[in-house]
């Protein structure tokens, strides 16, 4: 095994370890940390009324009366 092969192997496994570390760090931070447009995002995913959106998707021809969430 030559020195060149060892250096290539270290570079490949080093980058793989770095990518795995970066992925786990972003995953722990939550869904907005992994979003590509997070720095320019003007709305929050939590601000959406998902009950209303799902009801509209299931019954697009009927008007929806959504309940307000209380936090």
C-alpha positions in Angstrom: 0.0 0.0 0.0 1.5 3.3 -1.0 1.3 6.6 0.8 -0.9 8.0 -2.0 -3.5 5.2 -1.4 -3.5 6.0 2.3 -4.0 9.7 1.7 -6.9 9.1 -0.7 -8.5 6.7 1.8 -8.1 9.3 4.6 -9.6 12.0 2.5 -12.6 9.9 1.5 -13.4 8.7 5.0 -12.6 12.1 6.5 -15.1 13.8 4.3 -17.7 11.1 5.0 -17.2 11.6 8.7 -17.5 15.4 8.3 -20.7 15.0 6.2 -22.2 12.7 8.8 -21.3 15.1 11.6 -22.8 18.0 9.7 -26.0 16.1 9.0 -26.6 15.1 12.6 -25.9 18.6 13.8 -28.5 20.0 11.4 -31.0 17.2 12.2 -30.8 18.0 15.9 -31.5 21.7 15.2 -34.9 20.9 13.6 -36.7 21.1 10.3 -35.9 24.8 9.6 -32.2 24.3 10.0 -32.2 21.8 7.1 -34.3 24.0 4.8 -32.4 25.7 2.0 -34.4 28.9 2.1 -34.3 29.3 5.9 -32.3 32.6 5.9 -34.8 34.2 3.5 -38.0 32.5 4.8 -40.7 35.0 5.7 -43.3 32.4 7.0 -43.0 29.7 9.5 -44.2 26.1 8.9 -45.7 26.2 12.4 -47.8 29.2 11.5 -49.8 27.2 8.9 -53.2 25.9 9.9 -52.5 22.3 8.9 -56.0 21.1 9.9 -57.5 23.4 7.4 -55.0 22.6 4.7 -55.6 18.8 5.1 -59.4 19.2 5.2 -59.2 21.3 2.0 -57.1 18.6 0.3 -59.5 15.8 1.3 -62.6 17.7 0.3 -61.8 20.5 -2.2 -65.4 21.0 -3.2 -66.8 21.7 0.3 -66.2 24.9 2.3 -64.1 24.3 5.4 -64.8 25.6 8.9 -61.5 25.3 10.7 -61.2 25.5 14.5 -58.8 28.0 15.9 -55.8 26.6 17.7 -55.1 27.8 21.2 -51.5 27.6 22.4 
